[in-house]
């Protein structure tokens, strides 16, 4: 015999959703963690190369990465502040493009460290400069998080 009512109502899968503020916090943790790990590798290699030339090369690596990461972090904070809903998937703290860039950077880093022809001197100054820039981008997320209400209001109408 046929029934006119469905036997079981359709069940929606429950997915974890987080606030925009939490997305900023997740971003801060990811950037700080990445920066710390890259910086740690560079500092471990730096020991025998402590000299003015190494410091200059570190600064030369740091400067462009600092500018680039601060710009990316700012664009990402504005994007998060302008999300149409308050609750979002926790993986939306980055765009697909950002995930691809991270994967490429991690792969390049592993390959560089695995090639014997790449001198430890290069790993030292490059990783310290890069790691410092990453870590400071993470710190900018922390500052944003501390003043979230004030900044989010301003960013709601800001253009990247």
C-alpha positions in Angstrom: 0.0 0.0 0.0 1.3 3.5 -0.9 1.7 6.3 1.6 1.4 10.0 0.7 3.8 11.1 3.4 7.5 10.5 3.4 8.7 7.9 5.8 11.7 10.0 6.9 12.2 13.7 6.7 15.4 14.8 4.9 18.2 15.3 7.3 20.7 18.0 6.7 24.2 17.4 7.7 25.3 19.6 10.5 28.5 21.5 9.7 30.5 23.5 12.0 30.0 27.2 11.4 32.1 30.0 13.1 31.8 33.8 13.4 33.7 36.3 11.3 35.7 37.1 14.5 36.6 33.4 14.8 37.8 33.4 11.2 40.1 36.3 12.0 41.4 34.3 15.0 41.9 31.2 12.9 43.8 33.3 10.4 46.0 34.8 13.2 46.9 31.3 14.5 47.7 30.0 11.0 49.9 32.9 10.1 51.7 33.0 13.5 52.2 29.2 13.4 53.6 29.3 9.8 55.8 32.3 10.6 57.2 30.7 13.8 58.0 27.4 12.0 59.8 29.1 9.1 61.6 31.4 11.4 62.7 28.5 13.7 64.3 26.7 10.7 66.1 29.9 9.7 67.3 30.7 13.1 68.6 27.1 13.6 70.7 27.5 10.4 71.8 31.1 11.1 74.4 30.4 13.9 77.6 30.2 11.9 76.5 33.1 9.5 76.1 35.9 12.0 77.7 38.8 10.2 76.6 42.1 8.7 76.2 40.7 5.2 73.7 38.1 6.4 71.7 40.7 8.3 71.6 42.8 5.1 70.4 39.8 3.0 67.8 39.0 5.7 66.5 42.5 5.6 66.4 42.4 1.7 64.2 39.2 1.9 62.1 40.5 4.8 61.1 43.9 3.2 59.2 42.7 0.1 57.7 39.7 1.9 56.5 42.0 4.7 54.8 44.4 2.3 53.3 41.5 0.3 52.0 39.6 3.4 50.6 42.8 5.0 48.7 43.5 1.8 47.4 39.9 1.7 46.4 40.0 5.3 44.6 43.3 4.9 42.7 42.1 1.9 41.7 38.9 3.7 40.5 40.8 6.8 38.4 43.0 4.6 37.0 40.0 2.8 36.1 38.3 6.0 34.5 41.4 7.4 32.4 41.7 4.3 31.1 38.1 4.3 27.4 38.1 3.8 26.6 35.9 6.8 27.9 36.1 10.4 28.4 32.3 10.6 30.7 30.7 8.0 32.6 27.5 7.3 35.9 27.6 9.3 37.9 26.8 6.2 36.8 30.1 4.6 39.4 32.0 6.5 41.5 31.7 3.3 40.4 31.8 -0.3 41.1 28.9 -2.7 43.9 31.0 -4.2 45.5 31.4 -0.8 45.4 27.6 -0.1 47.1 27.0 -3.5 49.8 29.6 -2.7 50.4 28.0 0.7 50.7 24.6 -0.8 53.2 25.8 -3.4 55.3 27.7 -0.8 55.4 24.6 1.5 56.4 22.4 -1.4 59.1 24.8 -2.5 60.4 25.1 1.0 60.6 21.3 1.4 62.3 21.0 -2.0 64.8 23.7 -1.2 65.9 22.2 2.1 66.1 18.8 0.5 68.5 19.9 -2.3 72.1 19.5 -1.0 73.3 22.2 -3.5 71.3 24.8 -1.6 73.7 26.2 1.0 72.6 26.5 4.6 73.7 30.2 4.4 70.8 30.7 1.9 68.3 28.8 4.2 69.4 30.9 7.1 68.9 34.4 5.8 65.9 33.5 3.5 63.9 31.7 6.1 64.6 34.3 8.8 63.4 37.1 6.5 60.4 35.1 5.3 59.4 33.8 8.7 59.6 37.2 10.3 57.3 38.6 7.6 54.9 35.8 8.1 54.9 36.1 11.8 54.3 39.8 11.7 51.4 39.3 9.3 49.9 37.0 12.0 50.5 39.6 14.6 48.5 42.1 12.5 45.6 39.6 12.6 45.9 39.6 16.4 45.8 43.4 16.6 42.8 43.3 14.3 41.1 40.7 16.6 41.7 42.8 19.7 40.0 45.8 18.1 37.7 43.7 16.0 34.5 45.7 16.5 36.1 49.0 15.5 38.0 47.7 12.5 35.2 45.4 11.2 32.9 48.3 11.1 35.3 50.4 9.0 36.2 47.4 6.8 32.6 46.5 6.1 32.5 49.3 3.5 36.2 49.3 2.5 37.4 48.3 -0.9 40.5 46.1 -1.2 
